[in-house]
Amino acid sequence: MKYSYIFSLDEAIDSLKAFEKDKYLFLDTEVAVKSFKDIDFFSDKIRLVQIGNYNEIFLYDMFLIPEFAKYLKPLLEQKGIIGHNLKFDIKFLKTNFDIFPQIVFDTMIASQLLSEHEGEKHSLQAVSYRLTENHLDKSQQASAWGLRDLSQEQLDYAAKDVDILREIFPILRDRLNSIKTSHKASGEIHKTFSLDNAVAVVEMAFVPQLAQIELTGMPVDENELKKMLQQVSQDYQRKYISFYRKYGVDPFSPQKVTAWLTSKLGLKLPRTQKGSLSSQDSALRQYIDRAEVKELLEIRSEKKTLDKLKELSSHLRNGRIYSEFKQIGAPTGRMASSRPNLQNITRELRKLFKAHKGRKLIVADYSQIELRIAAEYVNDETMIKAFSEGKDLHRFTASLILGKEYEEITKEERQMAKAINFGLIYGISPKSLMEYAKNNYGIDITLREAQKFHERFFEVYSGFKKWHEKVKEELSKKHSIVVYSLLGRRMVVNRFTEAVNFPIQATGSDMLKMAVVFFGKLKDGLDANIVNLVHDEIVVDVKEEDAPKAKDILSESMLRAGKILLKKVPVEFEAQIVESWAEK
């Protein structure tokens, strides 16, 4: 493996001639950080930028030639860039040198898209071994990159990371192209890398957008957060001490709580799959009218709120909270948020997230999107017709199942139909429906009622009945089957619930990511940035005077993404300009 270590500006500028005819380049970075466990993208520094094509690899020492960044900017922003876990490199390039590549191919994302096993690893070391049997030594990764003189081992390691990309990229691209998708790929990424898989093109276009989301951070009212943390902490301590004195039980000891509930209060508790008695919240909600149980649930709830406030506070910086998102957090393409998780913020805590002075938030979400996708996916004529006529599907389902006029459906009946719709499209049993309605919607229905609703639902929406029967038949013949989202995301499943859930959830994930990519392209320099994504919801932070324009662009992006995937069912969403996230 031949490479050149470059620490002279003239030599660096001259080296760029080697890349003039390339459509794409291979890239990696090595960074000097204070702590590899807690990397700071705003103050840690890039030491090396490694760039290669199929003939050359250059290692540019940015500590010695920082002014070379202005020459790198047009190169990396105009050509295609191939790297592994590129979000990491893009964030550092943006904060260190204001370089923001957008035509990218991420070999980690490619590996995840091709994976058929949830436990499979996708580090560069794992992927290179799986595809080429190369044993990549990563021992130098956490070495001291801030030293004045880099060792030969460090330089060899830095060059090897680029060299391995040259081997794995064509294999991954060709395997992605061998998966036929229902939509044709288009755009710069498709043309630059000859990438024909539409799902892969969307995921690659999403990589820099997600890097930008993480770098922008979610605005928060710092004073309110501190006040609430102090108040909740005091309330929790008071309730905990009062409970312990009154009942002599630690509310966070499952064994002691279970013994107390059964022997002292005489409650009958359900058993877990392992056979032990369950004292989880869901098992206790049926006894909410008992003062002791109510107190226990309140303490647990208060503790969850306190833990969340502590988590948020620990990631606070200059009035913003910076989360990390795993782009493919599930086989369906859904993202996962951590450090801190911004996807599980309760309505009570959403009021802490406020636009800063002179700015606004735009909060937008798709309306009943999973049901709309399900209707299209299954091609259920009754459900498609209801959506086409602008009906509220929960009210509509309630009217059909209860045999009442659409206008006469009560709020509680609509809530019950919500549980029926969301539960039964994914094939849960009558017994599970009874529990699902109680635990998620606070609706009590008997087993007999659940059985009746189950039967009636599949009479009314016969398309779902046929689909479920077909899936069950396929699964009984084979151990696993392949399912696809409406865009063409491929997923291998071996359980019925996965087979009917994954394609719907995955289509929603594809749609949201497409909307984000469109917004990134259409905003064209507008001071508006996406700051959070929660399944079917997009939150944008925007300069106050630009808010109406940004709202229009976001609406156009969401509509465009929806119309690509839904041909028979109308796409509906709501977008509002607000001060606080809680206002939506």
JOLINWO-V344731 format. One record per helix or strand. SS is the DSSP state (2 for helix, 1 for strand). FROM is the first residue (numbers start at 1). LEN is the number of residues. If there is no record, write none. Layout:
((SS:FROM:LEN) (SS:FROM:LEN))
//
This chain:
((1:4:3) (2:9:11) (1:24:9) (1:45:8) (1:57:5) (2:66:13) (1:80:4) (2:86:12) (1:104:3) (2:107:8) (2:124:9) (2:152:26) (1:184:1) (2:188:6) (1:197:1) (2:198:19) (1:218:2) (2:222:26) (2:254:11) (1:271:1) (1:277:1) (2:281:7) (2:291:24) (1:316:2) (1:320:2) (1:324:3) (1:336:3) (2:347:4) (1:354:1) (1:359:8) (2:369:10) (2:381:8) (2:393:10) (2:406:3) (2:411:14) (2:430:12) (2:447:14) (2:462:16) (1:481:4) (1:490:4) (2:496:27) (1:528:7) (1:537:7) (2:544:22) (1:573:6) (1:580:1) (2:581:3))
//
